[in-house]
Amino acid sequence: MDIMNDTQSRVREVFSEYLSEKGHRKTPERFAILVEIYEIIGHFDIEELYVKMKNKNYRVSRATLYNTIELLLDCDLIKKHQFNNSSHFEKSFQFKQHDHLILDSGEVLEFCDPRILNIRKTIEEIYNVEISDHKLYFYGKKKE
């Protein structure tokens, strides 16, 4: 089985277990949304996802999308970001911690720098806490 199909089946399983545990219905629309999200490379917003699904002739309302997004956030299959005052999302199952550079063109670049992880560990030691997550955004523009 290739990695993408394995990931798809594992996220379906995680989502199915979550829905059962929380008493939510397992609808075909919810799973279709999950599949579409896990086929996206990079970040997306709900409107982009809605248009993509409409173009594929899915019968999914915006309300269903918003509700399903909330469920996927709650079970940690996606993460939410605020870029330039709008909500963007990305899949989060088995994806490594990374940070973001948002350019004035709207392009979002991802990066990972071990120095940031060292800062995180130092903060945990100094304050005797366990950091569960962090988000770091740099905003800029390309030099001419």
C-alpha distance (Angstrom), angle and dihedral (degrees) to the residues before:
residue distance angle dihedral
M1 . . .
D2 3.81 . .
I3 3.80 121.9 .
M4 3.82 95.6 -106.9
N5 3.82 93.4 52.3
D6 3.81 90.1 44.7
T7 3.80 90.7 51.1
Q8 3.82 91.2 47.0
S9 3.80 92.0 52.0
R10 3.81 92.6 45.5
V11 3.82 94.5 49.8
R12 3.82 89.5 47.2
E13 3.79 88.1 53.4
V14 3.82 93.3 47.9
F15 3.82 91.2 47.6
S16 3.81 92.8 45.9
E17 3.80 91.8 51.3
Y18 3.81 90.8 46.9
L19 3.82 92.7 50.8
S20 3.82 91.2 49.2
E21 3.79 92.6 46.9
K22 3.81 92.9 50.1
G23 3.81 95.7 41.4
H24 3.82 96.2 -114.3
R25 3.79 123.8 145.4
K26 3.80 118.5 -103.4
T27 3.78 100.3 -131.2
P28 3.81 126.2 178.4
E29 3.83 88.7 -125.2
R30 3.80 92.6 58.7
F31 3.79 91.8 51.1
A32 3.82 92.0 44.7
I33 3.82 89.0 54.6
L34 3.80 90.3 49.5
V35 3.82 91.7 50.8
E36 3.81 92.4 48.5
I37 3.80 91.8 49.6
Y38 3.79 92.4 50.6
E39 3.81 90.3 51.9
I40 3.82 91.4 56.3
I41 3.78 117.0 97.6
G42 3.78 111.4 -145.4
H43 3.79 128.8 -11.7
F44 3.78 128.9 -18.5
D45 3.76 140.3 -179.3
I46 3.79 125.7 -138.1
E47 3.80 94.3 -107.0
E48 3.83 91.5 54.4
L49 3.80 89.5 49.8
Y50 3.80 91.4 47.6
V51 3.83 92.3 52.0
K52 3.81 91.7 45.3
M53 3.78 91.4 52.7
K54 3.83 93.8 44.3
N55 3.83 89.0 51.4
K56 3.81 87.8 55.1
N57 3.84 89.4 50.7
Y58 3.79 96.1 -111.9
R59 3.79 113.1 157.8
V60 3.80 96.8 -135.3
S61 3.78 124.3 140.2
R62 3.79 124.5 -144.4
A63 3.82 88.1 -114.9
T64 3.81 90.6 57.0
L65 3.80 89.6 48.3
Y66 3.81 93.3 50.6
N67 3.81 92.5 45.6
T68 3.80 92.9 47.5
I69 3.80 91.5 47.3
E70 3.82 88.5 55.9
L71 3.82 90.4 51.5
L72 3.82 91.8 48.2
L73 3.81 90.4 49.8
D74 3.80 90.6 49.8
C75 3.81 93.3 52.4
D76 3.83 91.0 43.8
L77 3.81 97.5 -118.2
I78 3.81 90.7 125.3
K79 3.80 136.0 26.1
K80 3.79 127.6 -141.9
H81 3.80 124.7 -136.3
Q82 3.79 133.0 -176.5
F83 3.81 108.4 -138.9
N84 3.81 116.8 174.8
N85 3.83 92.8 -19.0
S86 3.79 95.4 -52.0
S87 3.79 131.4 100.5
H88 3.77 118.5 -111.7
F89 3.76 128.4 176.7
E90 3.77 138.6 -158.2
K91 3.76 134.7 -172.9
S92 3.78 113.2 -98.4
F93 3.81 108.3 -175.2
Q94 3.83 107.7 123.0
F95 3.80 92.5 -16.1
K96 3.78 119.2 138.2
Q97 3.78 124.5 -117.0
H98 3.78 110.8 -92.0
D99 3.75 139.0 160.1
H100 3.80 132.9 -131.9
L101 3.78 140.3 -119.8
I102 3.81 111.0 -163.4
L103 3.79 114.4 -161.1
D104 3.79 123.9 -152.6
S105 3.82 86.7 -114.3
G106 3.82 88.3 65.7
E107 3.80 93.4 -108.6
V108 3.81 113.5 139.6
L109 3.80 118.4 -150.3
E110 3.78 121.8 -167.1
F111 3.79 123.2 -147.5
C112 3.77 140.0 170.2
D113 3.79 121.4 -151.7
P114 3.82 119.6 -178.2
R115 3.82 90.2 -146.5
I116 3.82 88.8 69.3
L117 3.81 90.0 54.6
N118 3.82 88.7 49.9
I119 3.81 90.0 53.0
R120 3.80 89.1 49.7
K121 3.83 91.7 51.8
T122 3.80 90.9 47.7
I123 3.82 91.1 52.0
E124 3.81 90.2 49.5
E125 3.81 90.7 52.0
I126 3.82 96.6 44.2
Y127 3.81 95.0 47.4
N128 3.82 97.1 31.1
V129 3.81 92.4 -125.8
E130 3.77 136.9 128.4
I131 3.80 111.9 -127.1
S132 3.80 109.8 -146.5
D133 3.80 98.0 -173.2
H134 3.77 143.7 -11.5
K135 3.78 138.1 -165.9
L136 3.79 123.6 -153.2
Y137 3.79 122.4 -177.1
F138 3.78 127.7 -176.0
Y139 3.80 118.1 -168.4
G140 3.78 121.9 -156.5
K141 3.76 150.2 123.5
K142 3.76 134.0 -112.7
K143 3.77 115.8 -96.2
E144 3.77 115.9 -115.2
